[in-house]
Amino acid sequence: MLATFLMACILSAFVSADRTCNNSPDLCSRPYDRILHLGAHNSPFIRNISTSFSTFGNQFFNTTTQLDAGVRLLTGQVHVAENSNTTAPELHMCHSVCQLFDAGLLRDWLGEIRTWMDKNPNEVVTIVLVNAGNVSAAQLEAEYSRAGIAHYGYAPLQINKPPPPSNDTHRTWPTLEEMIDKGDRLVNFVSPLTTDQDKAPYLLAAYDFYWENNYQITNASDFSCTPHRPDNTTSASVMLDSGRLFFMNHFLYWQQAFGIQVPDIRNIYKTNSFGAAGSTAGLGQHLINCSDNYTRTPSFVLVDFFNVGPAIEVVDIFNKVRQPVGRAELEKGVVEGAGLRQQMMVSGASRAGKPRAILGLVIILAAGWT
């Protein structure tokens, strides 16, 4: 019996030593809020051959590939759309409006994430949903359940109030390892949302848990660390004292005619690079500035075209990850066919992935939805 017990302890030690969480053994023992989570801005909205390289796409690779390559924060916009056959209302992932860019059903996108999480049991993922359709927590929960992903949802003790931030001596958020062991490894933030403790305790009102800087930026000199949302934000000190985490936006829009804005692919190499000292244009320098301002690294950072830079290498520096494990290597530049276009193309993606032209449609893309 003693020999069996000792052997089990030895094997357990080896398993623990070899374990990786979010592609690194160094992250397993860290609290969720003490990790910088790399986010793919508008994850489902892709600029590749399936969308005829739509200029509204924010990423070159689909959600599964994003996760394979180290992204652990996924954002998207939820809209109410009519079923093309029955006209029944459905929840779709659409970019600003569904006539412009419809990436399909919310439940299908969640199902894609669930499939990846099933295959990668040591990974913690965060989803941020812009609730453009203003649907209820119960409606969203139904889609999570249909996708088979609800059981992964992390529900904190208080769903409307964040704990104080963790520090070097005291953990208030669970570690990645604890979340993985409990199976609660999908964190879900939704804005706006009236939470439902009984039906969907894992769907959290985003701005109860974090604050963010401005996202409507067309010039890198305007990148800042100043609180912009929630709307009632008064000062950074109030946000920090509240326990909310800092969600840092770092992407540029390219201003077009008629007030239309598209992701700025012209400057993406500089935007996603570490950047030069004294500048906020690069991702790394922006993170340094904000970390210095608030004496702690942001918990989330959101970028366009995450593979360029590559942004993941910048995030690794702040997470002190030196040798990531099991991470897919992608092309580190603008994907061929998706390069600069000097003329504006207004195109979207149907549920089948085929483009459809929008004639005479004038939309200010960034007006309230990221």
C-alpha positions as CSV (number, residue, x, y, z in Angstrom):
1,M,0.0,0.0,0.0
2,L,2.8,2.4,1.0
3,A,4.7,1.7,-2.3
4,T,1.5,2.3,-4.3
5,F,0.9,5.6,-2.5
6,L,4.4,6.8,-3.0
7,M,4.3,5.9,-6.7
8,A,1.0,7.9,-7.1
9,C,2.7,10.9,-5.4
10,I,5.7,10.7,-7.7
11,L,3.5,10.4,-10.9
12,S,1.3,13.3,-9.7
13,A,4.5,15.4,-9.3
14,F,5.6,14.6,-12.8
15,V,2.1,15.4,-14.2
16,S,2.0,18.7,-12.4
17,A,5.5,19.6,-13.6
18,D,4.6,18.9,-17.2
19,R,1.3,20.6,-17.1
20,T,0.7,23.6,-19.3
21,C,-2.1,26.1,-19.0
22,N,-2.9,28.5,-21.9
23,N,0.3,27.2,-23.7
24,S,2.6,27.7,-20.7
25,P,3.5,25.9,-17.5
26,D,4.3,29.3,-16.0
27,L,0.6,30.4,-16.2
28,C,-1.0,27.5,-14.3
29,S,-0.5,29.0,-10.8
30,R,-1.4,32.6,-11.7
31,P,-4.8,34.1,-10.9
32,Y,-7.0,34.8,-13.9
33,D,-6.7,38.6,-13.4
34,R,-2.9,38.5,-13.2
35,I,-2.6,37.3,-16.8
36,L,-2.7,39.4,-19.9
37,H,-5.2,37.8,-22.2
38,L,-4.7,38.4,-25.9
39,G,-8.0,39.2,-27.7
40,A,-9.0,38.9,-31.3
41,H,-11.2,41.9,-32.0
42,N,-14.4,40.8,-33.8
43,S,-13.2,37.2,-33.9
44,P,-15.8,35.7,-36.3
45,F,-15.4,38.5,-38.9
46,I,-12.7,37.2,-41.3
47,R,-10.9,38.8,-44.2
48,N,-10.0,35.9,-46.3
49,I,-11.1,34.1,-49.5
50,S,-14.3,32.9,-48.0
51,T,-15.5,36.5,-47.6
52,S,-13.8,37.8,-50.8
53,F,-11.3,39.5,-48.5
54,S,-14.0,41.8,-47.1
55,T,-12.5,45.1,-46.0
56,F,-14.7,44.9,-42.9
57,G,-13.0,41.7,-41.6
58,N,-10.9,42.2,-38.5
59,Q,-8.9,38.9,-38.6
60,F,-7.3,36.8,-41.3
61,F,-7.9,33.5,-39.6
62,N,-11.0,31.9,-38.2
63,T,-11.8,31.4,-34.5
64,T,-10.4,27.9,-34.3
65,T,-7.1,29.0,-35.8
66,Q,-7.0,32.0,-33.5
67,L,-7.3,29.7,-30.5
68,D,-4.7,27.3,-31.9
69,A,-2.3,30.2,-32.2
70,G,-2.6,31.5,-28.7
71,V,-5.6,33.9,-28.7
72,R,-7.6,33.4,-25.5
73,L,-10.1,36.2,-25.7
74,L,-12.7,36.3,-28.4
75,T,-15.1,39.1,-29.1
76,G,-18.1,39.3,-31.4
77,Q,-21.5,41.1,-31.9
78,V,-24.8,39.4,-31.4
79,H,-27.8,40.6,-33.5
80,V,-31.4,39.4,-33.9
81,A,-32.0,38.4,-37.6
82,E,-34.7,36.6,-39.4
83,N,-34.3,33.0,-40.6
84,S,-34.2,33.2,-44.4
85,N,-36.7,30.4,-44.8
86,T,-39.1,30.8,-41.9
87,T,-38.6,34.5,-40.9
88,A,-38.3,33.3,-37.3
89,P,-36.0,35.5,-35.2
90,E,-32.5,34.0,-34.6
91,L,-29.3,35.2,-32.9
92,H,-26.6,35.9,-35.4
93,M,-23.0,37.1,-35.3
94,C,-23.1,40.2,-37.5
95,H,-20.7,43.1,-38.0
96,S,-22.7,46.2,-37.2
97,V,-25.8,45.1,-39.2
98,C,-26.6,41.7,-40.6
99,Q,-27.1,43.0,-44.2
100,L,-23.4,44.0,-44.2
101,F,-21.6,41.0,-42.7
102,D,-23.4,38.0,-41.3
103,A,-21.0,35.3,-39.9
104,G,-23.9,33.0,-39.1
105,L,-25.6,31.7,-36.0
106,L,-24.3,32.5,-32.5
107,R,-24.8,28.9,-31.5
108,D,-22.6,27.7,-34.4
109,W,-19.8,30.0,-33.4
110,L,-20.1,28.9,-29.8
111,G,-20.1,25.3,-31.0
112,E,-16.9,25.9,-32.8
113,I,-15.3,27.2,-29.6
114,R,-16.8,24.3,-27.6
115,T,-15.2,21.8,-30.1
116,W,-11.8,23.4,-29.6
117,M,-12.2,23.5,-25.8
118,D,-13.2,19.8,-25.8
119,K,-9.9,19.0,-27.6
120,N,-7.8,21.3,-25.4
121,P,-8.7,20.6,-21.8
122,N,-6.0,22.7,-20.2
123,E,-7.0,26.1,-21.7
124,V,-9.1,28.9,-20.2
125,V,-11.0,31.0,-22.8
126,T,-12.8,34.4,-22.4
127,I,-15.7,35.5,-24.6
128,V,-16.9,39.1,-24.8
129,L,-20.3,39.6,-26.6
130,V,-21.5,42.9,-27.7
131,N,-25.3,42.5,-27.2
132,A,-26.4,44.6,-30.1
133,G,-29.8,42.8,-30.2
134,N,-30.3,43.6,-26.5
135,V,-31.4,40.0,-25.9
136,S,-31.9,38.6,-22.4
137,A,-29.6,36.4,-20.4
138,A,-32.1,33.6,-20.7
139,Q,-32.0,33.8,-24.5
140,L,-28.3,33.8,-24.6
141,E,-28.2,30.9,-22.2
142,A,-30.4,28.9,-24.5
143,E,-27.9,29.4,-27.3
144,Y,-25.0,28.4,-25.0
145,S,-26.9,25.2,-24.1
146,R,-27.7,24.4,-27.7
147,A,-24.0,24.7,-28.5
148,G,-23.1,22.4,-25.7
149,I,-20.7,24.9,-24.1
150,A,-22.7,26.2,-21.1
151,H,-21.1,23.6,-18.7
152,Y,-17.7,25.3,-19.2
153,G,-19.1,28.7,-17.9
154,Y,-17.3,30.3,-14.9
155,A,-19.7,31.7,-12.3
156,P,-18.1,33.9,-9.6
157,L,-19.5,34.0,-6.1
158,Q,-21.0,37.5,-6.9
159,I,-22.1,37.9,-10.5
160,N,-22.6,41.7,-10.3
161,K,-19.5,42.7,-8.4
162,P,-15.8,42.0,-9.0
163,P,-13.5,40.9,-6.2
164,P,-10.6,43.1,-5.3
165,P,-7.7,42.6,-7.7
166,S,-5.2,39.8,-6.8
167,N,-1.7,40.7,-5.7
168,D,1.6,39.0,-5.1
169,T,0.5,37.7,-1.7
170,H,-3.3,37.3,-2.0
171,R,-5.4,35.7,-4.7
172,T,-9.0,36.9,-5.2
173,W,-9.6,35.3,-8.6
174,P,-9.0,31.6,-9.2
175,T,-5.8,30.4,-10.9
176,L,-6.0,29.0,-14.3
177,E,-5.2,25.6,-12.8
178,E,-8.1,25.8,-10.4
179,M,-10.5,26.8,-13.2
180,I,-9.3,24.0,-15.3
181,D,-9.6,21.4,-12.5
182,K,-13.2,22.5,-11.8
183,G,-14.1,22.6,-15.4
184,D,-15.1,26.3,-15.1
185,R,-12.8,27.5,-17.8
186,L,-14.9,29.8,-20.0
187,V,-15.4,33.3,-18.8
188,N,-18.2,35.2,-20.4
189,F,-18.8,39.0,-20.5
190,V,-21.8,40.5,-22.2
191,S,-22.7,44.2,-22.8
192,P,-25.3,45.3,-22.2
193,L,-26.9,42.6,-20.0
194,T,-29.3,42.3,-17.2
195,T,-27.8,39.3,-15.4
196,D,-29.9,36.3,-14.3
197,Q,-28.4,34.5,-11.2
198,D,-30.8,31.6,-11.5
199,K,-30.8,30.8,-15.2
200,A,-27.4,32.0,-16.3
201,P,-25.0,32.8,-13.5
202,Y,-22.0,32.4,-15.8
203,L,-23.1,35.3,-18.1
204,L,-21.6,38.4,-16.6
205,A,-22.4,42.1,-17.3
206,A,-19.1,43.2,-18.8
207,Y,-18.8,46.6,-17.2
208,D,-19.5,45.3,-13.7
209,F,-16.1,43.5,-14.1
210,Y,-13.9,45.7,-16.3
211,W,-13.4,49.1,-17.7
212,E,-11.8,50.0,-21.1
213,N,-10.1,52.8,-22.9
214,N,-11.4,54.5,-26.0
215,Y,-11.8,52.2,-29.1
216,Q,-12.7,54.7,-31.8
217,I,-9.2,55.6,-32.7
218,T,-8.0,56.6,-36.2
219,N,-4.6,58.0,-35.3
220,A,-2.0,56.1,-33.2
221,S,-1.1,59.3,-31.3
222,D,-4.6,59.1,-29.7
223,F,-4.0,55.7,-28.0
224,S,-4.5,56.3,-24.3
225,C,-5.0,54.6,-21.0
226,T,-7.9,56.9,-19.9
227,P,-11.2,55.2,-18.9
228,H,-13.9,55.5,-21.6
229,R,-16.5,52.9,-20.7
230,P,-18.6,52.2,-18.8
231,D,-20.5,55.4,-19.6
232,N,-20.7,56.5,-16.0
233,T,-16.9,56.3,-15.6
234,T,-15.6,59.3,-13.7
235,S,-11.9,58.6,-13.2
236,A,-9.3,55.8,-13.3
237,S,-8.9,55.9,-9.5
238,V,-12.7,55.1,-9.2
239,M,-12.3,52.2,-11.6
240,L,-9.3,50.8,-9.8
241,D,-10.9,51.1,-6.4
242,S,-13.9,49.3,-7.7
243,G,-11.9,46.2,-8.4
244,R,-12.7,46.2,-12.1
245,L,-10.0,44.9,-14.4
246,F,-8.5,47.0,-17.2
247,F,-9.5,46.0,-20.8
248,M,-7.1,47.8,-23.2
249,N,-8.2,48.4,-26.8
250,H,-5.3,48.7,-29.3
251,F,-6.5,48.8,-32.9
252,L,-7.0,51.6,-35.5
253,Y,-9.8,52.4,-37.8
254,W,-9.3,53.8,-41.3
255,Q,-11.7,56.6,-42.0
256,Q,-13.6,56.3,-45.4
257,A,-16.1,58.4,-47.2
258,F,-19.6,59.0,-45.7
259,G,-18.4,58.4,-42.2
260,I,-17.6,54.7,-42.8
261,Q,-14.7,53.2,-40.9
262,V,-12.8,50.0,-41.6
263,P,-9.9,48.2,-39.8
264,D,-6.7,50.1,-40.6
265,I,-4.6,47.5,-42.4
266,R,-2.2,50.1,-43.7
267,N,-0.5,50.6,-40.3
268,I,-1.0,47.1,-38.9
269,Y,2.7,46.2,-38.7
270,K,3.4,49.2,-36.6
271,T,0.2,48.9,-34.5
272,N,0.9,45.3,-33.5
273,S,4.6,45.7,-33.0
274,F,6.3,46.3,-29.7
275,G,7.0,49.9,-30.8
276,A,9.6,52.5,-30.1
277,A,10.2,53.9,-26.6
278,G,8.2,57.1,-25.9
279,S,5.5,56.2,-28.5
280,T,2.0,54.7,-28.0
281,A,1.8,53.5,-31.7
282,G,3.1,50.0,-30.9
283,L,1.3,47.5,-28.8
284,G,4.2,46.9,-26.4
285,Q,4.8,50.6,-25.6
286,H,1.0,51.2,-25.1
287,L,1.0,48.3,-22.6
288,I,4.0,49.8,-20.8
289,N,2.4,53.2,-20.6
290,C,-0.8,51.8,-19.2
291,S,1.0,49.4,-16.8
292,D,3.1,52.3,-15.5
293,N,0.0,54.5,-15.1
294,Y,-1.9,52.0,-13.0
295,T,1.0,50.0,-11.5
296,R,-0.4,46.8,-12.9
297,T,-0.6,45.2,-16.3
298,P,-4.0,45.3,-18.1
299,S,-5.8,42.0,-17.9
300,F,-7.0,42.1,-21.5
301,V,-5.8,43.5,-24.7
302,L,-7.8,43.6,-28.0
303,V,-6.2,43.8,-31.4
304,D,-7.1,43.4,-35.1
305,F,-5.2,40.9,-37.3
306,F,-3.6,39.3,-34.3
307,N,-1.0,37.3,-36.3
308,V,0.7,40.5,-37.5
309,G,3.5,41.8,-35.3
310,P,3.0,39.2,-34.1
311,A,0.9,40.5,-31.2
312,I,1.2,37.2,-29.3
313,E,4.9,37.7,-28.9
314,V,4.4,41.1,-27.4
315,V,1.8,39.6,-24.9
316,D,4.3,36.8,-24.1
317,I,6.8,39.4,-22.9
318,F,4.3,40.8,-20.4
319,N,3.2,37.3,-19.2
320,K,6.9,36.3,-18.9
321,V,6.2,33.3,-21.2
322,R,9.6,32.4,-22.8
323,Q,8.8,29.0,-24.4
324,P,5.1,28.6,-25.3
325,V,4.0,25.0,-25.6
326,G,1.6,23.6,-28.3
327,R,1.0,26.8,-30.1
328,A,0.4,26.9,-33.8
329,E,2.7,29.0,-35.9
330,L,1.1,31.3,-38.4
331,E,2.2,33.7,-41.1
332,K,3.3,36.8,-39.3
333,G,2.2,39.3,-41.9
334,V,-0.7,40.5,-44.0
335,V,-2.2,37.5,-45.7
336,E,-1.9,37.5,-49.5
337,G,-5.0,38.8,-51.1
338,A,-6.0,40.8,-48.1
339,G,-3.5,43.7,-48.7
340,L,-4.1,47.4,-49.0
341,R,-7.0,48.5,-51.1
342,Q,-7.0,52.2,-52.0
343,Q,-10.7,52.1,-53.0
344,M,-13.4,51.4,-50.5
345,M,-15.3,48.1,-51.0
346,V,-18.5,47.7,-49.1
347,S,-19.0,43.9,-48.9
348,G,-20.1,41.4,-46.4
349,A,-20.4,37.7,-45.9
350,S,-23.6,35.6,-46.1
351,R,-24.1,32.5,-43.9
352,A,-22.5,30.5,-46.7
353,G,-19.5,32.7,-46.7
354,K,-20.2,34.3,-50.1
355,P,-20.0,38.1,-50.5
356,R,-23.0,40.2,-51.1
357,A,-22.8,43.8,-52.2
358,I,-24.6,46.5,-50.2
359,L,-25.6,49.2,-52.6
360,G,-26.3,52.7,-51.2
361,L,-25.7,51.6,-47.6
362,V,-24.0,54.2,-45.5
363,I,-23.1,53.1,-42.0
364,I,-20.8,54.5,-39.3
365,L,-19.3,51.2,-38.2
366,A,-17.8,52.2,-35.0
367,A,-20.8,54.1,-33.6
368,G,-21.1,52.3,-30.2
369,W,-20.2,48.8,-31.3
370,T,-16.7,47.4,-31.4
